Amino acid sequence: MLIVTGLVLTGCDEPVRETPPQRQVRTWVATQQHLPATTWTGTIEPAEEVTLQFRLDGRLATRPVDVGSRVTKDQVVATLTGSQSKEDTAAILAEYQEALAAEHSGRLALERVQKLYTIGTASRAQLEEARASMATLSARKIRAQAQKSGALNESGFSALTSPFAGVVTRYFFSPGQNIAAGQDVVKIASDTAEVEFSVPAHVSTHLHPGDVLSVNTDGVWSEARVRYVSPQLDNVTRTSLVRAKLDSSDDAPVFGRAVTIGLKTSGKLYFPVPASSLTRSGNHPAVFVVNPQTGKLEFRQVVIDRYSADRVWISQGLASGERVVTAGVSTLESGENVAIIAGETK
């Protein structure tokens, strides 16, 4: 009896094996969202801009408006004192009228001599003299007409007018300075403002005239519509220039101001997950997903559409509501039994 008792007591001292504790993991609940808009930096520029020049040499007489002034279409923005004075122009016009009257008188005289020569009461010499006088008067009229045209052209070219409503952005001369024909005098920008920016070729192919963009100016968002996308890539940056017309605003645009342009994305939905969730399966990106029935990890290959600062945007490989492990993925194994940390699920 004593021996049996000793054997029983010895068997009771064997250690009991405990089940290892489950590994706790942080997770992220997969939900579908639209891709965030891609952003680019651009500037506000006038839709139209023109530099005006005089066609004649002269001296700048007046500047009726100044830099920053708003002008209407056909408003005078600069005048020129040309080589012809008002008195000279008046004298040239008077000489032209005199040449016209003299030619008319000469023509009547020639017709009268021709009739007299026909009936034999005028000589051949008188007829030739009348014809020579008529030729001289015709030449005088042509010369006076040319002088008149020049004077009128000069008087018409002595003022510069705005071709459209806009704002004066620069004057190149001050009153009293001499100006040669063709020199830049004043620059005018249209009231309509646009945003100008450049994008890579793979982005420009998805932009079309009429597409709506978001424009951030000093924290205020507005909309703009694409007017054109340049088909010619820049030789240095290999980017395409885009122009988009801003919606009308009560505030006067400040040309050259930097803005942020947001390009809206398509209606396709993606799964954004923290970048820390990403691991690899060979050359393929992958994540660990917690099976809600078994509590075990599943190794899942995924397709990523875009990377952002702290997110990866997955287009294939996940379903809504699945829990993706967000930390310590390099030490996890597929099939491992885990527990979700309470309060850490997003």
C-alpha positions in Angstrom: 0.0 0.0 0.0 2.8 2.4 0.8 4.5 1.8 -2.6 1.3 2.5 -4.5 0.7 5.7 -2.6 4.2 6.9 -3.5 3.6 6.3 -7.2 0.4 8.2 -7.1 2.0 11.2 -5.4 4.9 11.2 -7.9 2.4 11.4 -10.8 0.7 14.4 -9.4 3.9 16.5 -9.5 4.2 16.5 -13.4 4.0 20.2 -14.8 0.8 21.2 -16.7 1.5 22.6 -20.3 -0.1 26.1 -20.8 -1.4 27.3 -24.2 0.8 30.2 -25.5 -1.1 33.6 -25.4 -2.4 35.1 -28.6 -0.4 37.8 -30.3 -2.2 41.2 -30.2 -2.3 43.2 -33.4 -3.5 46.7 -34.5 -5.9 46.7 -37.4 -7.5 49.0 -39.9 -11.0 48.4 -41.3 -11.0 48.5 -45.1 -13.5 51.0 -46.5 -13.8 52.2 -50.1 -13.1 55.8 -50.9 -12.4 58.0 -53.9 -8.8 58.8 -54.8 -7.8 62.3 -53.4 -7.3 64.9 -56.1 -3.8 65.3 -57.4 -2.4 68.8 -56.9 -0.2 70.9 -59.1 1.3 74.4 -58.7 0.4 77.1 -61.2 -0.1 80.9 -61.5 -2.9 83.2 -62.3 -2.4 84.8 -65.8 -4.6 87.0 -68.0 -6.6 85.2 -70.7 -5.4 87.9 -73.2 -2.5 90.2 -73.1 -1.3 92.7 -75.8 1.5 95.2 -76.2 0.7 98.3 -78.2 3.1 100.3 -80.5 2.8 103.5 -82.6 3.3 103.2 -86.3 5.1 106.5 -86.5 8.1 108.2 -84.9 7.3 111.0 -82.5 7.2 112.1 -78.9 4.8 110.6 -76.3 2.3 113.4 -75.6 -0.1 112.0 -73.0 -0.8 108.9 -70.9 -4.5 109.3 -70.0 -4.4 106.3 -67.7 -1.8 104.8 -65.4 -0.6 101.3 -64.5 -3.4 99.5 -62.7 -6.1 101.5 -64.3 -9.1 99.6 -65.8 -9.9 100.5 -69.4 -12.7 99.8 -71.7 -12.6 98.7 -75.3 -11.4 101.5 -77.7 -10.4 103.7 -74.8 -7.3 105.9 -75.6 -4.3 104.9 -73.5 -1.5 107.0 -75.1 -1.2 109.8 -77.6 1.8 110.8 -79.8 3.0 114.2 -81.0 4.0 113.3 -84.6 6.0 115.2 -87.2 2.9 116.9 -88.6 1.2 119.7 -86.6 -2.5 120.5 -86.9 -1.7 123.5 -89.0 0.4 121.5 -91.4 -2.4 118.9 -91.8 -4.9 121.7 -92.5 -2.6 123.2 -95.1 -2.2 119.9 -96.8 -5.9 119.4 -96.9 -6.4 122.8 -98.4 -3.8 122.2 -101.0 -5.5 119.0 -102.0 -8.8 120.8 -102.4 -7.1 123.4 -104.6 -5.5 120.7 -106.7 -8.9 119.2 -107.3 -10.4 122.5 -108.4 -7.5 123.2 -110.7 -7.8 119.8 -112.3 -11.5 120.3 -112.8 -10.8 123.7 -114.5 -8.1 122.2 -116.6 -10.4 119.4 -117.8 -13.1 121.9 -118.8 -10.5 124.0 -120.7 -9.2 120.9 -122.5 -12.7 119.9 -123.6 -13.4 123.4 -124.9 -10.1 123.5 -126.9 -10.9 120.1 -128.4 -14.3 121.3 -129.6 -12.8 124.4 -131.1 -10.0 122.3 -132.8 -12.7 120.1 -134.3 -14.5 123.0 -136.0 -11.2 124.5 -137.0 -11.2 127.6 -134.8 -8.3 126.4 -132.6 -4.8 125.4 -133.7 -2.9 122.2 -133.2 -0.5 124.0 -130.8 -3.3 125.2 -128.6 -4.7 121.7 -128.3 -1.2 120.3 -127.3 -0.8 123.1 -124.8 -4.1 122.3 -123.2 -3.3 118.6 -123.0 0.1 119.4 -121.3 -1.6 121.7 -118.8 -4.1 119.0 -118.0 -1.4 116.4 -117.4 0.4 118.8 -115.1 -2.8 119.5 -113.1 -3.5 115.7 -112.9 0.0 115.1 -111.5 -0.5 117.9 -109.0 -3.8 116.3 -107.8 -2.1 112.9 -107.4 0.7 114.4 -105.3 -1.8 116.4 -103.2 -3.9 113.3 -102.6 -0.8 111.3 -101.5 0.1 114.1 -99.1 -3.4 114.2 -97.8 -3.5 110.4 -97.2 -0.2 110.6 -95.3 -1.4 113.5 -93.1 -4.6 111.7 -92.3 -2.9 108.4 -91.6 -0.5 110.2 -89.3 -3.2 111.9 -87.4 -5.1 108.6 -87.1 -2.0 106.8 -85.9 -1.2 109.3 -83.2 -3.4 107.6 -80.5 -3.3 104.1 -79.1 -6.6 102.5 -78.0 -7.3 99.4 -76.0 -8.5 96.4 -78.1 -10.5 95.0 -75.2 -11.7 95.7 -71.7 -8.9 95.1 -69.2 -6.2 96.6 -67.0 -3.0 98.5 -67.8 -0.1 96.4 -66.5 2.9 98.4 -67.8 4.1 101.6 -69.5 7.4 101.6 -71.2 7.7 105.4 -71.8 6.9 108.6 -70.0 5.4 111.8 -71.6 8.0 113.8 -73.4 10.2 110.8 -74.4 10.9 110.2 -78.1 9.5 107.0 -79.5 10.5 105.2 -82.7 7.8 103.4 -84.7 7.3 99.8 -83.5 8.6 100.3 -80.0 6.5 98.9 -77.1 4.6 101.6 -75.4 1.9 100.1 -73.2 0.8 96.6 -72.1 -2.8 95.7 -71.4 -4.2 92.5 -69.8 -7.8 91.4 -70.2 -10.2 91.2 -67.2 -10.6 87.5 -67.7 -8.2 85.5 -65.5 -6.9 82.0 -66.1 -4.7 79.6 -64.3 -1.6 78.2 -66.1 0.2 75.1 -65.0 2.1 72.2 -66.5 1.5 68.5 -66.1 3.3 65.3 -67.3 2.1 63.7 -70.5 0.3 60.8 -68.8 -1.8 63.3 -66.9 -2.5 65.7 -69.8 -4.0 62.9 -71.9 -6.8 62.7 -69.4 -7.6 66.4 -69.5 -10.0 67.9 -72.0 -11.5 71.3 -72.7 -14.4 71.9 -70.4 -13.1 69.7 -67.5 -13.6 71.2 -64.1 -10.6 71.9 -61.8 -10.3 73.1 -58.2 -8.1 76.1 -57.6 -6.9 77.1 -54.1 -6.0 80.7 -53.8 -4.8 81.7 -50.3 -6.9 79.0 -48.7 -10.0 79.8 -50.8 -11.2 77.1 -53.2 -12.8 78.1 -56.5 -13.5 76.3 -59.8 -11.9 76.7 -63.3 -12.6 75.0 -66.6 -9.9 73.8 -68.9 -9.6 76.0 -72.0 -6.9 74.1 -73.8 -4.2 71.6 -73.2 -1.0 72.1 -75.3 -0.2 69.1 -77.6 3.4 70.2 -77.6 5.6 69.0 -74.7 8.2 71.4 -73.2 11.7 70.5 -74.5 13.3 70.7 -71.1 10.6 69.6 -68.6 8.7 67.3 -71.0 5.4 68.6 -69.6 2.3 69.9 -71.3 1.0 73.4 -70.6 -2.6 73.7 -69.5 -4.8 76.8 -69.4 -8.1 76.9 -67.4 -10.5 79.8 -67.2 -11.4 80.9 -63.7 -15.0 81.5 -62.6 -15.9 85.2 -62.5 -15.0 86.9 -59.3 -15.7 90.3 -57.8 -12.1 90.7 -56.8 -9.6 91.9 -59.3 -7.1 89.1 -60.1 -3.5 89.5 -59.2 -1.6 88.2 -62.2 1.4 86.0 -61.3 0.0 84.9 -58.0 0.8 81.2 -57.2 -2.1 78.9 -56.7 -2.7 75.2 -56.2 -4.7 73.2 -58.7 -6.5 70.1 -57.8 -7.4 67.6 -60.6 -10.5 65.7 -59.8 -10.4 61.9 -60.1 -12.8 59.4 -61.7 -15.6 57.7 -59.9 -13.7 54.5 -59.2 -13.4 53.5 -55.5 -10.3 52.3 -53.7 -9.2 51.0 -50.3 -6.8 53.3 -48.5 -4.8 51.6 -45.8 -1.8 52.9 -43.7 1.5 52.5 -45.4 2.7 50.5 -42.4 0.4 47.7 -43.5 2.3 47.0 -46.6 4.6 44.0 -47.0 5.7 41.9 -50.0 5.2 38.5 -51.5 8.1 38.2 -53.8 7.7 41.1 -56.2 4.1 41.7 -55.3 2.7 44.0 -52.6 0.7 42.2 -49.9 -1.0 42.8 -46.5 -2.1 40.6 -43.6 -5.9 40.3 -43.1 -7.5 38.9 -39.9 -10.0 36.2 -40.6 -13.1 37.1 -38.4 -14.2 33.5 -38.0 -10.9 31.8 -37.0 -8.9 34.8 -35.7 -6.0 33.7 -37.9 -3.9 35.8 -40.3 -4.3 35.5 -44.1 -1.6 36.7 -46.4 -3.2 38.6 -49.2 -1.6 39.9 -52.4 -3.0 43.3 -53.4 -2.9 45.8 -56.4 -1.9 49.3 -55.5 -3.0 52.3 -57.6 -1.3 55.1 -55.8 1.0 56.0 -52.9 0.5 59.1 -50.8 2.4 60.4 -47.8 0.9 57.9 -45.3 -1.5 55.8 -47.3 -1.5 53.2 -50.0 -4.6 53.1 -52.3 -5.5 49.5 -53.1 -7.7 48.7 -56.1 -7.8 44.9 -55.8 -7.3 42.3 -53.1 -9.5 43.6 -50.3 -13.2 43.7 -49.4 -15.2 46.2 -47.4 -15.1 45.6 -43.7 -12.0 43.4 -43.7 -9.4 44.1 -40.9 -5.9 44.8 -42.2 -2.9 44.6 -39.8 -1.2 47.9 -39.5 1.9 47.3 -37.4 4.7 44.7 -37.1 3.9 43.0 -40.4 7.5 42.0 -41.0 7.3 39.6 -38.0 3.9 38.0 -38.8 3.2 34.7 -40.4 0.2 33.5 -42.4 -2.1 31.3 -40.3 -0.9 32.8 -37.0 -3.6 33.1 -34.3 -3.9 36.8 -33.2 -6.1 39.0 -31.1 -7.2 42.5 -32.1 -6.2 45.2 -29.7 -9.3 46.9 -28.4 -9.7 50.5 -29.3 -7.1 50.4 -32.0 -9.4 49.4 -34.9 -10.2 52.2 -37.4 
